[in-house]
C-alpha cells in the first residue's frame, strides 16, 4: 500500500512541477509573471478561482468543525457562497480596472496611505493563510508515511515544494497548476463521497453513530458562533486579493463575469462534499487517533476508510489542494512586495529582468516567514479565523466602498484599515482578553474589528473632503 501512495504523490508532484517549468519558459515580462499576461480564459479562471479558494481552511479547519459539529459546519463555506453572489457584479468592474494588486486599487480610489496600510494587512493575513497550508500538507505526509516523516518534517517538505513551483512562473504557474488540481479534486470527491456514505451505513447508520445535533442547522453552535464562521469567510471572499488578481488576469470583462458562475457552482458542490466526507468520517472513526486530531479526519478517512487506490487518490487530491492554495496565498503577497514596495518606492524604473528576480526572491522570503508560522501554529482553525478576520475587517469594507460608495473618502479608508487591523491584533494578543468581561472574552475579534472599521470609514468620511470625479470614474460600471 505504501508503494501505491508513493506512486500517486510522486506523480502529482512531478506533474505540478512540469506545469510550473513549462509555464516558466513563457515568462518574459512583469505582466507575464504577475497577471499571466492578462490572458486567462473563463475556463481557466473557474478552476483557478475554485482551487485557490478551497485549501487547508476547508480540508482541515472546516473538516475539524464538521467532525465536532456535523453539517452545521456548512455555516463556514456559506459565507463564501453569499460572497460569490455579490462578486458576480463586482468581477467586470475589477477587470475594467485591470492593475496588478489590490493596493493599486486602494491608491487609485483613495490615497497612498491607504495603499501602504492595505499592503501591510494583506501581508500579515495572506502569509498566515499560506502557513496553515504548509501545516496541513505536513499532516498529510505524516499520515501517509507515519514511520518516515513527522508532521514538522512534512511541513518543511511542502514549504520547499510550494516555494519552488510558485517562484518559477508566478501567476501563469499558479493558474495552470490549478486547472489540473481543480479537475482532479472535484472528480475524486464526487466518487469518494457516496462510497463513504454507504460504508457508514447510509442515513440510518449515520443517525445511529452520531448525536442528533450533527444534523441540526446550528449543531452545537450558538447563532453568534455560527456567524463568527460565516462573516469572516463572506468578507474575505468579497475583498480577496487572490480573486481580484485572477480577474485582473482575465482576457476580458466577459470572461471575468462568466467565470464567477462556474465558481459558484463548483464551490457549492465541492465545499458540501468536503463537509459530508468529514461528517461520514466522524461516524466511522469517533474515537482513537481521529478524535485526538480531528483536523486530519479527511486524510485519515481516505487512508483507512476507502479502497487503496481511491484512498490514495483522495489523499493525493488533498495534498495537491494544499499546494495550490499555499501557492496562491504565497504568490499574492509576494506581488505586493514587488508592486507596492519595490517598484513603488525603491526602483520604479527597474527592468523586467530585475523585476522577475526580485519577484522570485519575494516568494522565497515570504515562504520562509510562512514556514516559521507553520512550525509554531497549534490550531489550523484558530489560525484560519485570525487571518480571515484581519483581512475581512481591515481591507474588505474599503474595497467594497471603492466600487459602490461615492462618499467614502481617502482618509475614511485609511482610518478603516488602521482600525480593523489594530482591533484584531489587540483582541488576539496574548492575555488581553483576561481584562474583558466574560461575555466578550470568549468571542472572536470579527464583530468588534468589523464594527470599528466600518464606523471609522463612515465617521471620518463624513468630516473629510469627498473624492474627486477622476477617482470615482475608474470604478463606475
N, C-alpha and C positions, 0 to 999 in steps of 0.2 A: 504493500500500500504506500509506503514512503516513496518508493520509486515513482509511483504514479503522480503523487503530489509534486515531486521534484520536476518531473517532465512538464506538468501543467504550468507551474510557476516559472520555470526557466523559459518555456515557450512564450508565455505572456511577456515576461521581461525582455526577451530578445525581440519580440515584435514591436514593443513600445520603443525600445532603443533604435530599432531600424527606422521607424517612422521619424523619430527625432533627428537622426543623422540625415535621412533623405530630405526632410524639410529644411535642414540647416544649409544645404547646398544652395538653395534659392534665396537665402537671406543676404541682401546686399546693402540695404539702407535702414535708417531708423524706422520708417513706416513698415518695412517688411518685418522687422523684429517686434515692434511694439503693438501693431494692429494688423499684422498679416497682409500688409499692402492694401487694406480695405477691400478684400476680395472674397470674403466668405459668403457663399450662397445660403439660402434658407435652410436646406437640409443639414449642412454642416453646423449652422448656428443652433438648430434644435438640439442636436446631440451634444454639442459642447456646452450649451447652457444647462441641459439636463444633468450631464455628467459632473460639471463643476459644482452644481448646487447640492447634489446628494453625495456626501462623503462620510467621514467618521462621525459627523454630527448626527446623521441618520442611522448609520450602520452600527454605531457603538453607543452614543448618548441616547438616541431615540430608541434603540433596542433595549437599553437598560431601563428606560422609562416604561417601555411596553412589558418587560419582564415583571416589573413591580406593580404596574397599574393597568395592564391589559390594553384593550382597544381605546381607552381614554388617552393613550399616548398619541393618538391622531390629532390632539389639540396642537401639538408642536408643528407638524407639517401643514396643518390647516392654515397657519399664519402665512405660509408660503403660497398656498392656493389663493387666498384672498389677495395677497400682494400681486400675483400674476394677473388677476382680472384687471387691476389698475394699470399694470405695466403695459398691457395691450395698447393703451392710449399714449403711454409715455415713449414707447420704443421708436416711432418715427421721428418724434421731436429730438430724441437723443441722437439718432443717426444724422439728422439735419445739422446738428451742432458739430459732430464729427471732429473731435480733437483726439487727444491721446489718453488723458486721465481725468478723473473726477475733479481734482483740484484745478485743472484747466477750466472746467465749467464754473467752479466756485469763484475764480478770479474774474472770468468774463462777466458773470452776473453780479458779483459783489465787489470784492477788492482783494488786494494782495495778502492782507492779514488773514482773510477767510481761507485763502489758498494754503497758507502756511499751517494754520491750525487744523484744517481738514487733512493735510498730509500727515501730521502727527497722529491724529485719531486713526487714520487708515493704517498707518504702520503698526501701531500698537494692536489694533483689533485683528488685522489680517495675519500678522506673524503669529499671534496666539492661535488663530484658526489652523494655520499650517502646522503648528506644533502638535496639536492633538491628532492631526492626520498621521504624523510620524509615530506618535504613541500607539494609535490604533493599528498601524501597519506592523509595528513591533510585536503587538499582541498576536496578530495573525501568524507571523513567522514562528513565534514561540509555540502556538498551538499545533502547528504543522510539524515542527521539529523540536519537541519538548526537551529532548536529551542533548541537543546540539546547539540550540540558540535560546538564550534568555530573552525576556521581553526588552531589556535595555539594549542588548546586542542587536536585536531585530530593529529597534528604533534607529540605531546608528546606520544599519544597512539601508533601511528605507530612506533615511535622510540623504545619504550619499547618492542613491539612485535618482531621487527626485531632483536634487540639485544638478546632477549631470544632464538629465534629459531636458530639464527646463532651460538651463543655460545655453544649450546648443542652438535652438531656433526660436525661442521666445513664443509669441502668440501663435505662430504657424505650427510649431511643435505641439503646443498645448491643445489647440483646436483639433488637429487631425488625430492626435492620440485619443482625444475624447470621442471621436467618431467610432473608432474601433471598440473602446471600452463601453460606451453607452449602448451600442448594439448588443454586445455580448452580455452585459449585466441584465438588460431588460429581458432577453430571451431566457436566460438561465433562471431568473426569479419567477417568470411565468410558469416554467416547467416544475421548479422545485416546490413552490407553494402548495399545489394540490397534493403532491407526494407526501409532504409533511402533515397536511390536514388529515389525510386518511390514516397515516401512521399514528396520529394522536387519537384516532377513534372517531373522527368526524365531530359534529356539534355535540353529540351525546357524550363522547369521550372528553371533549374539552370542558363541558359543564361539570362533569364528574370530577375532573382533576383540578379545576381552578375555582377560586372563590367567585361568587356572583358579581362582585364589584368589577371583575375584569371585563364584564360585558355591558356595564352601565356607562352612560355618557361621560360621567366625571370620574368613575372608578374610585380610587382612594383619594382623589384630588378635591380640594375646595375649588369653587369657581375662580377665586382670586389666583390660586396657584395655577390653574389651567390657563388663565390669561397671561400669567408670567412666562408660560411656554409659548403661547400664541403671539403675543405682541412683539417680543424681540425678533422672532422669525419673520413676522409680517414687515417690520420696519427694516430689517436687514435686507430683505428681498427688494423693497422699494428703493433703497439707496445703494444697492450693491455695486461697488465699482467694477468687480469682475464682469457683471452683467453689462454695465454701460460700455466697458471696453469691447465686449463682444459686439454690441450694437455699433460702436464706432468702426468696427472691423467689417461690417456688413457691406455687400455690394451696393445696396440701395436702401431707401427708406421702406420700400415694399417688402424686401427680404427681412428687414428687422421686424416689421409688424407680423408677417406670416409666421416667422419663427416662434413667436410667442404662443400662437395657437397650438403648435406641436409641443411646445414646452409645457403648456397647461395640461394637455392630455397625458404626456409622459410622466409628469410629476405626480398627478393624481394616481396613476396606475402604480408607479414604482414605489412611492412612499407608503401606499396602502399595503403592498406586498411585503415590504420590509417589516412593517409593524406586525402583520399577520405571521410572518415567519418567526419573529421574536416571541409572539404570544404562543404559537404552537410549540416552540422550543421550551417555554416555561411550563407547559403541560407535560412535556416529555421528560424534562430534567428539572424538577422542582427542588432538588437537593444536590449536595455534592459540590464539585468544582464550579458548576454553572451558577449555583446560588451564591457562592463566595465571590464570583467575578461576573455579575450579571451583564456588564457591558460587553462581554465576549460571547453572549448567547447565540448570535447568528453564526460566527465561525465555529463555535463549539457544536451547534446543531448540524452544521454542514459536515463536520468531521465525524460525528457519531450517529447522526440520525438519517443519513442518506446513503444510498449505494455508493461504492467507492468512486466511480467516475463522476457521478453527479455531485457528490460531496467535494471532490477535488475541483470541479468546475466552479461551484459556488464559492469555495474558498478563494479560488483564483480571481473570481469576479470581485469579491470584497477587497482583495489585495490590489487589483487594478483600479478600483474606485477610489481607494485611499490615495494611491499615487496620483491619480488625476486631480482630485480636489486639492491635494497638497501642492501640486504644480501650479494650479490656478491661483491659489492664495499666497504662494510664494512669488510668482511672477508679477502679480498685480502691485504689491508694494515696491518691488524692485523697479517697476515702471515709474512709480512716484519718486524714488530716489534719483532716477535718471532725468525725468522730465521736469520735476518740480523742485529739485535741488541742484543737480549738476548742471543741466542746461540753463536753468533759470538764474543761478547765482554764481556759478564757478566758471563754466566755459560755454557761453551761449553760442559761440561760433565753431564749436567742435565739429570735426569731420565725421562722416558716417562710420569710418573705421574706428575712431576713438569712441564714439557713442556705443558701438557694438561691444567693444572691450569693456567699457565701464558698465554696461548693462549686465554682462555676464558676471563681472565681479560683484555687482549689487546682488545678484541671485545667490552667489556663494556666501556673501556677508550675512544676508538675511536668513539663509538656510542655517548658518551656524547659530544665530540668535534663536531661531525656532527650535533647533535641536536642544539647546540649553534649557529652554522652557519645557520641552517634551520630557526630558530626563527627570525634571523635578516636579512635574504635574502629577497630582494624585487622582483627581476625578476628571474624566473627559466631559461629563455632563456639566460640572461646575465651570470648567474652562470654556465650554461652548457658550453657556449663558453669559459669562463675563465678556467674552469677545463680542457676542451679539449685542449686548447692552451698550457697550461703549460706542459701538458704531451706530446703533439704532438711535440713541439719544443725541449723539454729537453731530452726525452727518445727515441722516435721512430727513429730518424736518427742513433743513435749509436746501437740500436738493429738491424736494417736492415744492417748496416755496419758489425756487428758481423757475420752475415750469408753470406754476399755477397761481402765483401771487404777484400782483403788480405793486404791492405796497411794502413787501419785505425789503429792507434796506441793507446796505453793506455792513453797517455796524450792528444791526439787529442780528445778522448772520454770524458775525464774529462773537457776539455775546452768547448766542445759542450754542455754537460749537464749544466754546470755552466752558459754559455752564454744564452741558451734558457730560463732557469729559471729566471735569473736576468732581462733580457729584458721584459719578460712577467710581472713580479712583478712590475717593474718600470713603464712600459707602462700603467698598470691598476691602479697604485697608485692614490689616490685622488689628484686632482689639477695638476698633471704632464702634462696632455695634454694641459693645458692652455698655456704652453710655446711652443707648437708645431705650425707649420704653419697650417692653416685651412684644407688643403688637407690631412694632416696626423692626425689631431686631431679627425676626425670623423671615422677613420679606426680602426679596431680591431688589436690586437697585433700579430695575427698569422703570417703574412708575415714578419714583422721585426724580430720577435723572431726566426722563422724558418731560415731566411737568416743568422742571427748571429750564430746560432748553426751549420749549415752546413759549413759556412765559417770557423768557428773555427776548426771544425773537419778536413777539408781539409788542411788548412794552417799549423796548429800545427802538423798534421800527417806528412806533407812534411818535417818538420825540426826535427823530433824525431825518435828514432830507430824503425825499423819495429818489429811487433810482432813475437814471436818465433814460430817455427814449431809446438811445443806442444800446444800452444794456438790456432792455426789455425785448428789443426786436429779434435778437438771436434765438429767443426761447418761445416765440409765438408759434401757433400751429401753422 
